[in-house]
Amino acid sequence: MNEDFYITLIYKSLSGEISLAERRQLKEWEAASEENRLTIASIKKAWQLSGNLQPEINVDLAKEFDALTARMDEMEMASEASSPTVRQLQADKRRWWSIAAGFALLVAAAFVLQKYQSQNAIADKAAPKMDWLILDSGMKTGQQITLADKSVVTLNENSQLNYPTAFNNAENRVVSIVGEAFFNIQSNPNQPFIVKAGSSEIKVLGTSFNVKAGIDAQELIVSVVEGTVECRGFGDQKPITLSQGQQANFDQRSGRMIRRDMPHLNDLAWYTRQLSFEMTPFQEVIRSIEILYGLKLEVSQSGLQDCLINLKIDNEPIESVFEILRIGYKVEIEANSKNSYQIKGGGC
């Protein structure tokens, strides 16, 4: 993951603009290494010295560093005059160089802070003021919202959409997603729609597509059902264009992006409520049904383990699916508990 992404999260945390999902990401990154913890501490210190994002940082870094190096020189000369032991001198030097290293981190943090302030000042002047809302689906699948431009977004479970209450006269219509969502976008060539996910963005004019970005935002999958979209990673990486039936897999750790044909529409079953299997291994069919219906299916003493299954499911209740399996494959299905079933017997 690009370090700039986490630095942005640090500032969002300090300004009170960070979401719950982003806060979890930042906590995990902080716990990953001592270097990350030092980075956060240094930026917090720079924030405090700046007066919580006042226009100027009132710290004379050159003066402070000169004073530090002068103090180090004085201490070394005093140590030599009193003939200290080599061990004590080395300890003193190590202590002061540790302070210098911490100061260097503070300088770097102050520099990033100034850059952040400058970028925000330019953005604030260029973009109209917007009020933002957060839609969190929790454990519910299929939660839907109609945006101000009449575009419709449907969230999968454990997903979060950040969106403005109005797009006004902004150059672009921008939202951000953590988790998975299906987008039906209203066409507007004069105001492209942009979905941000981690360090990536998807740009469209009018189309239907699915975005899957995990909470850790390390992998992004974009699947296009209608129209075209443009996917862009971080930095100067060349964007790729996807058309109907294509998919992009983007590894946000390495920056590698792969375009391919969408393997199967079953990938979108959470949204379409449809599954289609042709000569598909039995275990794969069972796993897909479990995911779609939120069930646990245990298979025991069944002759179906090595079977290839042909089956179509179109927004049907699970009882109807069980009946198809009973009639077509002679299985017995018994309830163990709520949302848990056992499959026995049957054969190809």
N, C-alpha and C positions, 0 to 999 in steps of 0.2 A: 504494500500500500504506500502511495506517495506520502512523504512526511508533511508536505504542504497541506494535505487533507486534514491531518490531525492538528496541525497548528491552527487551521481555521476553526476546528472544533473547540480548541482551547479558548479562543477569543469569543466564540458563541457561548461557551460556558461562563466566562467572566461577565459577559453582557446580559446573561439571563435569557438568551435566545435559543439555547440548545434543547433538542427534543430528548425524550426518554431513550429512544433507540441510539441516538448519537452519544448520549451520556454513557450508555453501556459500552459502546465502541471505544470511547476515550478512556474509560476505566480499565478495559482490557489492554489497551496499548500502554497505559501508564504502568501496569503491573508486569509488562513483558520484559523490561530491562531497566537498569539503573540510569542509563543514558536518557531514556524517555522521561523518567521521573525528574531528572535534572532540567531537562528542556521545559517541562511544565512549570517547575519552580522558578526558573529564570524568567519565563514569559509573565508569570504572575507578578514577579518583582518589578519588571519593566512596566507592567500595567499600573501598578501602584505608584511608581515614580512619575508616570505620565499624567496622573490625576484622572484616571479612568477615561482615557481617550479624549483628553483635551487636545486642541489643535497642535500644540507644541510640547515636546518632552523637555522639561526644565532640568536637564542633567548635562553638565559639561564633561563628556566622556574623556576628552583629551586631557583635561585638567586632572580628573580623577586618576587616570592611568599614570600620568607623570608623577603624581603624589605617591602612588603605590610603588613605582619603580625606585623613586628616591628613597623611600623608607627601606626598601630591600637593600639598596646600596649601603645605607647608613648601618643597617644591622650587620651586614657582612664585614664592614670595616671595623665595627666595634668588636665583633667576634674575633677577628684576626689580632686586634690589639691586646685582648685579654687571653690569647692563646687557648681557646676552648678545645675540647677534644674534637677529633674528626667526626665522631658519632653525633655530638651535639650540633655541630655546624650543619651536617647533612640533614638532621631532623628539622632545624630551623629553615633551611632552604626548601625542604619538601613542603613545610607548612606554608611558606610564602608563595611557592609556586602553585600550591593548591588554591590559594586565594586568587592568584593571577588567573588560573584556569577558570575559576568561578566568575571572575570579572569578564573574561572573554565571552563566556556564555551570556552574561548580562548585556554586553555590547551587541552580540548577535541578536538577542531577543529584542533589544531596543530598535535595531535596524529593521527587523521584520515588522515590529509594531508601527514604525513610521511608514513603512510601505503599505501596511494594512490600512492605516488611517488615510493615507493619500488615495488609495484605491476606493475606499468607502466614500470619501468626500466627493470624488469624481462621480461615482455611481449615484450618490444621493442627489447631485445636481442634475444628472442626465435622466434619471428614472422618476416617474411619478410615484407619489407615496401610496403604498398599498397596505391593507390589513390582511394578515395571514391567519389561516385556521389549520388545525390538524384533525384528520379523521383517522382513528385507530380502530382496526377491525376486531382486535382481540382474538378470541377463539371462533369468531363467526365468519363463515365463508359466504361470499356473494353480496356483501354490503356495497351499496351503490350510491353514487352522488352525481348530480348534474351540476357542472361548473357554470360560471357566469356567461360563458360563450355558448352554452347548450351542449358542450362536449360531455360525454358520460364516462365515468370511471368506475369500474367494479373491482373491489379488493378481495383477495384471497385471505385466509386466516393469518393472524400474526403479521399483519402488514400495516403500513402507515403512509398516508398521503398528506403532504404539506401543500396548500394551495391558497391563492389570494381570493378575497371575496369579490373582486372585480379586476378585469384586466385593463380597464380604462384606455389610455392612449399609449401604453407601453409598446416598445418596439417588438417584443416577443411575448407570447403567453407562456409563462414558466411555472412548472410545478416540480416537486421532488417526491421520490418514492423510496421506501425501504420495505422489502418483502416482494410481493407479487401483485400485479394489477393488470386488468385488461382495459385498453383505452379505445373508445369510439370518438374520434376527433372531428369536430365541425371544420369544414374547409374555410380558410381565410388566407389567401396568398399574400396579403399585405401585413399579416401578423402571424408568423410561424409559431407553432406550438412546440415547446421544448420540455422534455422530461429529464430531470437530473437524477442520477443514481450513483452515489459515491463520487468518483472522479470522472465519470462518464456522462454523456448526454445524448439524447435521441431527439432529432429535429424532424418535424413533419409539417405538412400543409393540411392534409385531411386524409385520414386512414384509420384502419383498425389493426391493433397490434397488442402483443402481450409483453410485459417486462417482468423479469424475475431477478431480483437483486437481494441476496441474503442480508441478514442483519450485519454480518461482518463486511458486507459489500466487496468481498474479494472476487466473486464471479458474477458476471452479468449475462443474462440470456434474453435476447430480443427476438420475438417471433412475429412475422408479419402475415396477417390474414388478408387484408386488402390494402391497395395503394402502395406507397413507397415511403421509406424512412431513411434518414442519414444518421449513422452512429459514429460518435467521435469519442476517443479516449482522452487521456491527459496529455499535456505538452503539445508538441507540434506533429503528433502522429496524424497521418493522412486518414480522413474519414472514409467509411465504406457505405455504400448505398444498398439497401435491401428492398426487394420487390415481393409481391405476393408469393407466399409459399416458401420464403427463405428465412433463415435464422442466423443470428450472429452470437457467437460465444466469445466473451471478452474476459480475460484473466487480468484483473486490475492490479495484481502484484507484479507481473512481468510486463504488462502493457500489450500482450499479444491478443489479437482479435482475429477470429476465424469465421468466414462466411460459408454457409452450406445450405442445402435444401432441408426444410423442416422434416425431421425424421418421421413424425407421425402426429396427427391431430389429437391423439390421446394425451399429448403433453398439455393440452388446453382443456382437459375434461373437467377440471375444477370449475371452469367458467361455462362451457357448453353443456355439461352434464351428459356427455355422450362418450361412449367407448366403442371401438370397433376392433375385432380380433379376427385375423385370418391365419390359420395354421400357426397359432401362437402357443408356446409352451404353457402348460397348465399353471405352473407356479407364477409366471408373469401375469397371467389373467387374474389369479387370486390377489396378487399384490396390488394390481391396479384397482380392483373392486374395493379392497380395504381402504386405499387412499381416498377414492371418490366418496365412499359412504361413511368413512370414519369408523370402520369396524375392525375387529380382530377375528380372523378366520383360521382355525386350526384344522389341519388336514391329517387324518390318521386312518390307517388300514384302507387306503384308497388305491384303486387300480388306475387312477388318473395321473399319477406322478409323471409318467413318460408320454402322456397324450398331448397332441396338438389340437387346440381348441378353435372353433369358429363360433363367434358370438357377437351380437350387436346390442348395445344398450343405449336407449334414447330417452333420457330424463325419466326413467321408470323407478318406481319404489323398489326397495331391496327385496321385498316379498316376491315381486314379479321376476326378478333376476334369479332368486332361489328356485322358483317354480320352473324356469327354463332349464336350469341345471339338473333338477330332479327328473324332468321329462326326457331331456336330451342325453343325459349321461348317467342316469339311474343312481344318483347319489342320495344319501340320507343327510339331512342338515338339521342339527339340533341346537337349541339355544343353551349356552352355558350360563350366561348372565347377560345383563344389559350390554348390547353392542359387542357381544362375544358369542361366536358360533363354532360348532364342530362339524366338519365334513367327513363322512365315512362312505366306504364302498364306491360303486360306480366303476366305469371302465370306458375305453375308447370305442 
